[in-house]
Amino acid sequence: MHESNISRRSIFKLVAAVSAAGSLAPVGAAPPKPLTRHFKNPLSDPDYSTKQIPWDLPLEASELATLAVLVDLILPEDESSPAASKIGVHDFLNEWVGAPYAENREDHDTIRGGVSWINTHTWTLHGKAFTEATVAQQTAILDSICDPAKAPPELAYGARFFKKLRMLALGGYYTHPATWKALGYVGNVPIAGPYPGVPDEVIKFLGLEGV
């Protein structure tokens, strides 16, 4: 996708930090109908100290394969961080959209519908599924939907899907320990001696000298 003077990964890091860290249908037709399923309510918040997921994981293997390619295009490997699929961001999406909460149910329909849409769109353009397209073809498709304000009307559904996917991928990626180094986060570590206070450069940056 198009690079500005600020790298794509730098922009994604900033967004992540600020945010707290199938059958085919013709292109241009109405957006795919939401896929319905039965959600099991665990009756209470799950115990996140265990790895057991108390709800069904709804995505099919083919959908996960498409998402694995998509998240790697959004967050590729670099010198300090792994590619998104290497730390299971696509699996995180499967857990997220399976959760029995209102927001997650909406995201379930958005993600599944969007995966169907992007495969339909790729098939129309190139006669193949998104996972089978070349990197150049995949990137060109994402370039066409990465900015909802600039996407043409016939790609509006894809743009809405990609916006949601990008934010969920960022959330899954930058809450994984493997990416904390890239954010400069060191976690809870002991400090030798008395608390040194806020660094002078931070106070100066905030304009709080003498306060």
N, C-alpha and C positions, 0 to 999 in steps of 0.2 A: 504494500500500500504506500501511498505517497508520503515521503518524509519531508518535514519542515526542518528549520534550523534546530528545533527542539526534537529530540528523538522520540519515536513512538513510545518506547518503553519508559522514558522519563515522564511523559504525559500520563501513562497508565499508573506509574508509581505515585504521582501526585494525586491523581483521582482516588487511588486506593487509600492513601494516607488520610486525605480529607474526609473520606466517607467512613472513617473509623474502622479503621481497621480490622413400505408403503405404496399406496396408489397415487398416481400422478394426475394433476389437473392442469389445464392450459394456463400459461402465464397470462395475466391480465384478468383472469376470472376472479370471482369472489374468493377471499381468503379461505383456507381449509377450515372446515367446521371443527370446533374443539373436540378432541378425543375424550370421551367420557370413560370413567372408571370408578370403582368403588374404593374409597379411602377408609382404612381402618383407623379408628380413633384409639390411641393408646390410653385414653382416659386421664392421663397425667403427663407432665413433661417427662421425656425420656431421661435415663441416667447417662449423662455424657461421660462419666468416668469409665464406661465400658464401650466396646466397639460394636455392640449389638444394636442394629437399627430396628426399632419396633414397628416399622411400617414396610409395606411392599416397595420394591424398587421397580418402577414401571417401565423404564426404557428398554427397548429391544437391542440386541447386539448390533444390528445395522445402524441404529440411531446413535449408539455410543461410539461406533467407529467414525461416524460423521462428526460428532462433537469433538472427538479426539483430534481430528485434523483441524477443526475450526479453532479450538483453544490454542493449539500450537501456532497457528497463524497470528493469533492475537498476542500470545505471549511465548515467543520462541526462546530457545536456549541462548544464553550469552555467557560472557566470561565469569559472571558471578551468580547466575541463577539457572536452574534447569528449565527445560521446556515444560509447558503446563501439563501435558499428558503424562510426563514422567513422574509427576507427583499426584496423579489421579484426579485432576480437576474435572474431567468428564465424569468420573465416578462420583465426585462430590455433587455434580449437577443432578445425577440420578437420585441421590439421597435427598437433595433439596426439593426437587419437583414431586417426590413421593410423599413429603410430609403432609399431614392432614390439617393444615391451617389455611385460612382463606387466601393469603398472599401467595403461598406455595402452590395452591390449586390453580390460581391464575397463571403463575409462571409455568406450571405443567402444560397448560394448553398453549402458551406462547412458545415454549421450547419445542414441543413435539410438532406443533403446526409449522414452526419455522424450519425445522429440519426437513420436513416434507416439502416445504416451499423451495428451499435452496437446492434440493435434489431435482425437483421439477424444473426449476430455472436453469440449472446446469445441463440437464438433459435436453432442454429446448435449444440452448446455445451450442452445445458441444456433442450431443448424442451419447452422454455418459453420466454416471452418478458423480456427485461432488468429490467423493473419495478417489475416483478414478481420473479426475481431471488433472492437468499439469499444475504445478505450483503457480505458474504465470496466469493460467486460466482461473484458478481459485482466487488469487490475489485480485485480479481484475473484477471479479464478481463482488468481493468484499469492498473494494474501492467504490463500487457503484451504490452501495447501501450503507457505508460507514457514517454518512452524515444525513440524518433524516430531513434536514432543511434543504438539502440539495438533491436528494433522490427524486427522480421523476415519479409521477403519480402511480405508474404501473409497478414500481418497485417499493411503494410505501409500506406494504406489509413486511417485506424483507428487511427494510430499514428499521422498523419497530422491533422485529425479532432480534436483529443484530445488536441494537442498543441494549436490550435486556440481556442478551447472552454475554456481551462484553462486561457489563457490570457484575453479573453473577460470577463470571470467570475471574475477574479481578478479586472479588471477595474470597473465592476459594483459594486463589493462588497466594495472595499476600497474608492469609491467615495460616499458611503452612510454614513450619519451622525452617524448611529448606530455603525460603525466600527472605527471611528476616534480615540476613546479612546485607542484602541489596538495599533494604530500607534503612539500614543503620541502626536497627533495633537490636539491643544486646540482652534484653530480658532482665530478670531480677538478679542482680549480682551484688555481692557485698562491697561496701566502700571502706577502705582502710582509713581509720582516723575519723575526725569529726566531719559532718556533712559540709562539703565545700560551698554550697549555695549555687545560685544560678550563675552561669558563666557571664563575665563582663560583656562579651560580644553580643549575647542574647539580650541583656538589659539595654545595651546601646541600640540594638536593632529595634526594640520595642519602644524606644524613647522614654525609658523609665529611670534615667540617671537622676540621682538625688531624691527619688521618691521614697 
